[in-house]
Amino acid sequence: MATRQTVKIRYGIVTVAFLLFGIALSVKLFHTTVVEAGAWNDRAQKELSRTVVIAPERGNLLASNGNILACNLKVYDIKLDLRHNKVQAQNPIPWAKIDSLADSLDYYFPRVSHLRQHPDTFAKYSWHTKLKREFEKDPDKRTRSLRLARKRTLEDFAQVRNFPYLKDFKGSGYRIPVYKEERNVRIYPYGRMAFRSIGRVNENWETGEFHGYSGLEKDLDSLLYGKPGEAKKVALTSGLANWVSEPAVRGYDILTTIDIDMQDMLEEELLNICRDSRAEWGTAILMEVATGEIKAISNIELLDDGTYGEALNRAVLPFEPGSVMKPISLMIAFEDGLVKSVNDYVDCSPFQRTSDPHAPGVKNMKQVIEMSSNTGIARVIFRGYSEDPSSFHDRLSSIGFFEPMHSGIAGECVPRIRKLLPKDSRGNNITMTARHLDLARQAYGYNTEIPPLYTLSIYNALANGGRYVRPHLVRSLISEDGRDSVLPISYIRDRICTEETARKVRECIHEVVWGPHGTARAVQDDRVEIAGKTGTAYPVERGQYNTSKRRYAFAGFFPYSNPKYSCMALVLGPSGTSANRTSGQVVKNIALKMFSRGMLNNKSTYTDKRAESVPVYMASEKFEPAEVDHHLGIKSHKRVKSQEHGDLARVPNVMGMDAPTAVKLLEQRGVNVSLHGSGRVVAQSLPEGSEIKPGTSITLSLKI
């Protein structure tokens, strides 16, 4: 009876408890669905009306042959959730397995390069130290996102998933503490080639969007970025989910005019000249005459560490051009009838505070350009513009010289040539004497600032029979569905001069290289007939000319008889050399390289008959002489063994090499090699020149 009574009491208590819980639940239900119905409905409506922006995939930048200059790569950050319930449930902490995990991470994903180079570095930055510090924290204070590796592939994630300690967690997704976060990165397969022209992107940390901040990436950002999509929240039986109402539209792939081979040649030649002349910087542009396509553009600058690298894009920045302006002035003179023939003469005696050191005192138009006579070109321009010096500016404006080119190069500037008005901006009178002095200087390239791209565009027009084609870097746009929209060739002006005028000016420019007194005779080569004009100018620093330095310019085109390409180089270097020996050599060497490769409507001269010696093979890893001879039509050859990479008892420098080459080179010396990552070598644990002892090991860090 006592047991029954106890059961009844307990049963009654449970019944009353359930009854009270039901009453409370009913009250709460009534309060929520009736009293607070409006507030909850507003909240639900607000949540369901919320939209999520879907970021579009950025388009690729392509070279003229379709090679990728810039593209997206999907990578993953691999992370460990130390507050995951399976991690927190571990008691005691399995330190032996965690130490094994640290060993694997130090081997494959070290926190710093050269980790084992110094004991203090290892003690501070090893994964042993990091994991010990994290696991010793209170479980609720550990990090939820300990990053084990960044910018890795799915293969890397699978590898980490099988590391000691981590492989003990069964399942996938949210059921295990190790996970990956997807992200897109912008990669540039050709490294720093045409760095400033191609440009780079930057991430907006607030929105997570990637937009260009330099070069084509910036100038064409609206096309590359694409159109964001939109997703709305919808109620499902399992909760809320995103429903795509408007899909994101991928950005256009942009086919540029850049030719990888020409770009490589131009960069190499500009770099060599800058090194040889100890230049501070150099810029060069190569353009196709008929289309205005910019095939290559390079900018080299002396860096703080004494090496040269791609830097500021000076091809579109204004500089005082010097004598490369003279053919432009002569073109106007021919077109306006100030001179009729290349054999017309002009007095070249001292004029407007300028003297001509070149004999004779009277020169024809060919000699004025050939000998670069300042007084000669100034006197010719004065025939038409001395009464109203401001009209010279208007004449240049009439040919579109001051209009934006919209070439696709970010940071593009227009020429700055002062209009010589009788009053200044404050209303003060300017004497005719001062205006005449400025007009003379403008005629031969001083008192003006012109970007190299604009100067080259005029030379290109002269080579093109007077047709002023627009320089550009974009050839076509390729949409998400693969449709190719080719951009037509456009013209700043259909003509800046007649074909006859263009022919006369070309004839004068030809004498600069091929005439007996030409200022660019060192540019001569019988394989490619180059025509062009030199120019020099002192740089202005702190408001005055620095006579210890000079800017050396050469602008021209080739081959002369049927111009296919125009090219300009500008180099800032110490005084004591000439444009003939610096920028002129850049143009000459690029022309010869293109000729040797058959790029000038000629046959390749790799097997030029003037070369009597047999071909030489060298620096070849995998070599089949018979097969090479067959393809090249060669009957005999020499084979030269490639040079060894330094002392075999010392560690070589393998930075920048691909993994197979680096491993082969090191293992030939008896070094045990460990690889971390994928791509090319960006760090080696033993410095170059380290002594190799039996059992020496080295870790190479690779990166895409």
Secondary structure, DSSP 8 states (H G I E B T S, - for coil): -HHHHHHHHHHHHHHHHHHHHHHHHHHHHHIIIIISHHHHHHHHHHHHH-EEEE------EE-TTS-EEEEEEEEEEEEE-TTSHHHHT-SS--HHHHHHHHHHHHHHS-SSTTGGGSHHHHHHHSHHHHHHHHHTS-GGGS-S-EEEEEEE-HHHHHHHHTSTTGGGS-S-GGGSSEEEEEEEEEE-TTTTTTHHHH--EEE-TTT--EEE-SHHHHHTHHHHH-B-EEEEEEEETTEEEEEEEE--B---EEEE---HHHHHHHHHHHHHHHHHHT-SEEEEEEEETTT-BEEEEEEEEE-TTS-EEE---GGGS-B--GGGGHHHHHHHHHHTTS--STT-EEE-S-BTTB---SS-SEEEHHHHHHTT-HHHHHHHHHHHHSS-THHHHHHHHHTTTTS----S-TT----EE----SB-TTS-B--HHHHHHHHHHHHTT-SEEB-HHHHHHHHHHHHTTT-EE--BSEEEEE-TT--EEE----EEES-SS-HHHHHHHHHHHHHHHHSTT-TTGGG--TTS--EEEEEEE--EETTEE-TTEEEEEEEEEESSSS--EEEEEEEEEETTS-TTTTHHHHHHHHHHHHHHTT-SSS---TT-TT--S--EEES-SS--HHHHHHHHT-S--EEE-----S-TTB----TT-BHHHHHHHHHTTT-EEEEEESSEEEEESS-TT-B--TT-EEEEEEE-
